């Protein structure tokens, strides 16, 4: 299974399949590389001994788990020949008669792990006999002994088997299709109960990854027959779901090689019928087996391209069901409808990526004529855009609408971002529908990457940054936790992608800027005003929360979780700003926070919010922050102790101001500064503060 030790140590990184790329950045990489070679050699040697000794227990589970740990630590840090030998090793273990289910599950998991990187092994390198997995499929999926406690089956063995078959399926032999059809076609009767099991096997095992020159030995042997069966039977049979899954998979893996045009009308009619949408006030009877939304979405996307009428059929379908996307039309059907949009957009993005990536998968190679072009992408986005924008205001499935907008903005940001920004500006002053503001901000938080990125097709996205940042500040509302949380999430997502620096002077020093770039540079002069207003609203929120009556009452678990979440989000927002801002802006932030600390009245509910602000400054500028705040904090504590008698120290309630100053002092004392020095050359470790004296007064 493995080469000699000398050969293993002579293996270069280029000969390895896919080692963990992060290990090479560690200072002891050579030691790690040597250790990985020795560890792999030991694993292979012990796995080989299991076969030689014909004794699997207890070594097989032990060394298989060690191989799993090896892959998680070092990646596929072995050669292709050893990779193939490992796969064949576990296949040979599965072929052992009376192999127990525990070891079988271990084989399934290892084969899934070893074959999950399809790019590394092609059909020319490996052929897998489908019958080995078919035997185990019958034993696992249709086992009648477990219910009588005659055998013990692992808990997740079914999922392990299905994943293993899915990953091994691309490597079935050329003749596997005909062999599978010979096995199951005699039982293929749509009106027999056994048809459900037969269709499940066909969906599981039929090879659909064959290259174009072998299609006559692949899907061309069965596709037309199965389509005729599907068209003939209208009673929503149980096995129809397996057939739809098979059609979707073969369409995705053979884009451009199957003519779906004659079937499009019937396919979309079936899809609309299966949605079972209500007509008026009449609820239609739900089908016993509903189509899987991801499978249907993948099937539709796979049929697009080469001026196909699929997009037109999709547009007609969405027009016919558009009213059901309206937020006022509530029902169980909305989950499926919004999932349908999200899955369509996701599948389309995946297809664009696979077709345009520089490292495509070997079995995904559509002909150039059937690949998606810019016109197809634009038509698709326009097709989904209207229903997606209507779905934004759905109170129960906002996350699905936000996902859809995220995927569509990746395809055509110029069609999505300006429209969402316009919706936001129109909803800011709308006090009667606060949900509109929250919904739009949630969607915008998922497309900040497209807003700040300047591309040839959408160069004006950066001009929206400052207006958006300023316009969402009213969302910081102490009386509305959800709105405040969503606002902080949006601010965090966009501030981590930009630097808060005034670049307006670049307009006078650079002569190569475009009009849009000049507009962006001039808008950066508003950063200081934005941050100042942001801090004012944060301080106002803290004041409001600190004076609430709820401090004197029992605080619920939900309110504690809300306060904790707001604290984390607030700290993250301030950290993004102070880590990527100019010195001038940082000094302004430090001054405003210091001034607020001087007048702050301690409240247990809001102290963590303020300490979060301090932690953010300490993380980015520890030296300057300590030099600025530590002496003041110490002086306040010393002043309180000198003016108070010993009663305050023995009182179990304590003094609120002293408590707050001690909390602040502990945060400052925990700062990590090392041997850094500030701009004046001062070392914070040498600040003349006698902590021992402070502790002695206690």
NORLIN-V309057 format. One line per field, one symbol per residue. ss: DSSP state (H for helix, E for strand, - for the rest). psi: psi as a letter, one per 30 degrees, with the letter a starting at -180 (. if undefined). A space follows every 10 residues. Layout:
BEGIN
ss = ???
psi = ???
END
This chain:
BEGIN
ss = ----HHHHH- --HHHEEEE- --HHH---HH HHHHHHHHHH HHHHHHHHHH HHH-----HH HHHHHHHHHH HHHHEEEEEH HHHHHHHHHH HHHH------ HHHHHHHHHH HHHHH--HHH -------E-H HHHHHHHHHH H----HHH-- ------HHHH HHHHHHHHHH HE---HHHHH HHHHHHH--- ---HHHHHHH HHHHH----- -HHHHHH-HH H-HHHHHHHH HH-------H HHHHHHHHHH HHH------- HHHHHHHHHH HHHHH---E- -E-------- --HHHHHHHH HH-------H HHHHHHHHHH -HHHH----- --HHHHHHHH HHHHHHHHHH HHHHHH---- -------HHH ---HHHHHHH HHHHHHHHHH H------HHH HHHHHHHHHH H-HHHHHHHH HHHHHHHH-- ---HHHHHHH HHHHH--HHH HH------HH HHHHHHHHHH H-HHH----- HHHHHHHHHH HHHHH----E -----HHHH- ----HHHHHH HHHHHHHHHH HHHHHHHHHH HHHHHH--HH HH----HHHH HHHHHHHHHH HHHHHHHHH- E-HHHHHHHH HHHHHHHHH- ------HHHH HHHHHHHHHH -HHHHHHHHH HHHHHHHHHH HHH---HHHH -----HHHHH HHHHHHHHH- ---------- ---HHH---- HHHHHH--
psi = fllleeeeff klfffldilj ffeffkfhee eeeeeeeeee eeeeeeeefe eefhjekgee eefeeeeeee eeefaihlle eeeeeeeeef eeeffkkhkl feeeeeeeee eeefgfifff klfffkkkjf feeeefeeee fhkffefggf ljklegfeee eeeeeeefef gllegeeeee eeefefgijf gkffeeeeee eeeefkkggk lefgffgcff ffeeeeeeee eekgghlefe eeeeeeeeee eefhkffkjf effeeeefee eeeffhkkjb gkklkklejk kkeeeeeeee effllhhlge eeeeeeeeef gefffkffjl lffeeeeeee eeeeeeeeee eeeefglfil kffjiklefg lkleeeeeee eeefeeeeee fegkffheee eeeeeeeefe eifffeeeee eeeeeffegj ffiffeeeee eeeeffgeef efkjlefifg efffeeeeee ffeffjjffj eeeeeeeeee eeeeffflki kjgfffeffk ggkleeeeee eeffffeeee eeeeeeeeee eeeeefgkff ffakkleeee eeeeeeeeee eeeeeeeffh lleeeeeeee eeeeeeefgk kkkfffefee feeeeeeeee ieeeeefeee eeeeeeeeee efflafefff kfelkeeeee eeeeeeeefg kjfbgllafg gkkffgkikj eeeeeff.
END
